[in-house]
Structure formats: C-alpha cells, structure tokens
Amino acid sequence: MAREIALRYGMNPHQKPARAFVTEGELPLEVLSGAPGFINVLDALNAWALVNELRAALGLPAAASFKHVSPAGAAVAEPLSEVEKRAAFVDDMPGLSPLAAAYARARGADRVSSFGDFAAFSDRLDASAAELLVREVSDGCIAPGYEPEALKILREKRGGKYLVMSIDPAFEPPALECRQVFGVRLEQARNAAVPGPELCRNIVTRNKDLPPFTARDLVVATVALKYTMSNSVALARSGQCIGIGAGQQSRVHCTRLACSKADLWWLRQHPRLLDAKFKDGVSRAEKNNAIDQYLLDHPTPFERRAWKQAFAAPPKPITARERRAWLGELQGVSLSSDAFFPFRDSIDRAARSGVRYVLQPGGSDRDDLVIRAADEHGMVMALSGLRLFHH
C-alpha cells in the first residue's frame, strides 16, 4: 500500500488539490475501483471503525450505511422476517448471506437518507452483499477484503466508476490524533472506548429486566452514536438502528428526530404499503421517495400528486387513527444517547415510539427526574458513565 492517495477534490469541487496520506508507515487503505473524494474517505474511515467495533463487541458480522460522516443506519447480521424483507426490497433475493442481511437492515433503517451512501462491512465482502449493493444507489464501499466474484460484480457498477476500497483489518490508529481548523492544530487522545454489553450493568430504574437481545440492541445503537455527529440519539430493534437523530443542538430534538425516523421505519411495514403495487419502471429510489411522501402527516396537493404517480393503484391513505393504532404495536425498542438527558422531555417522547430500554451516560443535575420519568413509563434505564461526543 502507498503512503498517499490523490483525491478528486476536497469537501467541495473547488477545493483542490486534496489528498489522503500518512506521515509514517503506509496507508491502511487501498482503492480497488473508482476514484475517491475527501468526503468518501471520511465516510469510509468512520464507517469502517463503526462496523469493526460492532464485530468486536457482539461477535456478529456488521454493516453500516453512511452519509455525510454520520450513519443513516447500522446493523449486525440477524435474519430478516418476511415482512422486513418486503419493506427493505429484498424479498426477491433468497439466501441472503449474513453480511448481506446486515446491510439490508442498515440501509433499511432510513432508505431515503441512504440514497448515495457509503457502505461499510466488517467482514470479507461476498457475492450476496455485492449483488445487493449493485441494486442500490451507492457511492462506494469499504471492507477488509473481497471475494473474487464480489469484486468483479462491484467493478462493473456505474461503468467501472463505483468506488471500492479495502482496509487492513489489523491497522491500529495512533493513540494521539490531530486535526487542523482555521490554521490551529488540535490534538487529543483517540476515543479508544469500545462500547459493549458491560455498559448496561448499572440499572437505576425499578424495572431491571434487561434481556440479552436488548443489550445487543443497546450496543448497536451506542457504537453507532460513537461515529455520529453530536448531539445524537439512536433507537434500535432486532439488531439494527431504526432511527438516528444526528447533529442537533438540543437533546430533545435529537430524540424527536430519531423517534420520527423509527416511526417511519415501522410505518413502512404497514400492510397497506407492503401490498401496494408500483408502476413498471419506477426505480428503487423513486419508490422510497413515494413511500416517504405517502407517509407525510399533512401532504400538500403537489406532494399527494407526486406519490400517487408512482403507484399502479394508489393505496388509500393511512388515517390518523390507523396510524396511531399501528404505531402502538411498535414495542421493545432500545434507545441510546451520546450524552445525558437534561430534562424528562426526551423520555416522554421516546415512550410514544415504543422505547422500553434506555442507555445514557448520566451526570445531569436532573438525573433523578429523568429516572423518575423512566419509572413512570415502566422503562429499564442504565447509566453507562461514558459520554460519546463526536465532531
């Protein structure tokens, strides 16, 4: 591997020249197809770190779907139900490999936001995962290696311009990391904390029943937050993030955003949508956008016309009462926060999206009020003592 990779441009096309390099040793990255840009490399490195840590923490293959240096979704390999396959548009792909299932879950968390994503895989990429990637609008991928058939498939995507990167899985970053902002250099110890199930031990609520699968979901959400722009909150279920609220200045707005995305994830599985038929020629991305507009609470006439044009037979809108009833069936959701909750408002909002299990660092002057709110909702809350800001 080389010590430097020339990049197409920096964060924007007018920012030239641009490069990725190391001052000692060799780059752990190799470009196998395509040409990377600055943001591609940021996504690749952050996404790889996320899936690598999920693999280490849970012992399961992991995948992530990144956009603008935050995950749109992240997941470990758990089999998908028939309903989940249909909602993720993979019901016509029998025999998904564990790695492909993890990516289907990761991308299925927020399919609209995953448009043009950078995909990351914890394990050697197989043909099953490659076949799924080829069907989606994606800018690139990173993995510790590729099966020959998988690499052949990916090198044909976008006429050979699809970005395929490999990374040395044995690479360990230096203990100190440095960044330059406006001519000033900042240095800090790298965030080497790897969130695992042990973070869930300090349960402070009356309800202390934390099943093993829930600890898995809390770890998935927490590792995802470690690589999400702060402030951030993530909801998880079935081994995957189902809603991530990233980059908000207030904690409650993170929670509202994460919960609204989780609600949409669940609404995508409504029978009326699963049974709906799209017109011939409507792309996967156009289907995602039509579903997103169909699920708007109060669509304008223009938005209503847009989603109706995508369906062969437009489905009847889901009424407010039907929506409430369907969302009421979403239960057993886990929530993690990258920092403490200063008020109970986030807990009250989370309860409406089926949140039953909460992991947060604690340390607020109002921890007692937040814990009381969790008790009132019958939640299990653990304090990790680990803040995970990321900027």
Secondary structure, DSSP 8 states (H G I E B T S, - for coil): --SEEE-S-SSSTTS-S-EEE-SSS--SEEEEES---HHHHHHHHHHHHHHHHHHHHHSS-EEEEEETTEEEEEEE-----HHHHHHTT-TT-TT--HHHHHHHHHHHT-TTTTTTEEEEESS-B-HHHHHHHHHS-EEEEEES-B-HHHHHHHHTGGGGTSEEEEE-TT----SEEEEEETTEEEEEE-------GGGG--B-SS-----HHHHHHHHHHHHHHHTS-SS-EEEEETTEEEEEE-S-SSHHHHHHHHHHHHHHHHHTT-HHHHT--B-TT--HHHHHHHHHHHT-SS--HHHHHHHHTTBSS------HHHHHHHHTT---EEEEESS--SSTHHHHHHHTTTEEEEEE----TTHHHHHHHHHHTT-EEEE--------
